[in-house]
Amino acid sequence: MSDTAVGEVRQRIRELLVEVFGGPSFVGKVPDAVSLREAGVPSTALVALLVAMEDAFGFEWDDDVRPEVLRSIDSLAGHVVALRG
């Protein structure tokens, strides 16, 4: 997939994160590669984000998804793009 596709997925993930966590000013300050946990996103918001991503991108998370996939906006976007590829 192109860099444009990855960028679009990142942007959509950010929009979903704002919807489930609120605080667009906070979400806007979180770098793509930074751990969402370390950035202050609570586990309940992360779970809600994962569910919202399933709906938005039309897939279901595997039970055995690697933990590093769930780490950051970059890793989440990479996973979505790989699924589409």
C-alpha positions, 0 to 999 in steps of 0.5 A, a space after each residue: 500500500 502507498 504512503 497515502 493509504 497509510 496516512 489515511 488509515 492513521 488519520 482515521 484511527 486518530 478520528 476514532 480515538 477522539 470519538 472514544 477518548 475525547 480530547 482532540 487537543 490531547 490526541 492531536 499531540 500524540 506522535 504516531 510512533 509513541 506508545 498509546 499507553 505511555 501517552 496516557 490513553 487508558 485501557 478502556 479507551 484502547 479497547 473501545 478504539 479496537 472495537 471502533 476500528 473493527 467497525 470502521 475498517 471491516 475486520 475482526 481482531 484475531 485472538 492471537 494478535 501480537 501485543 506490539 501491533 496494539 502499541 501505537 497509531 503507527 503499529 495499528 495503521 500498519 496492521 490495517 494496511 497489511 490486512 487490506 494488502 
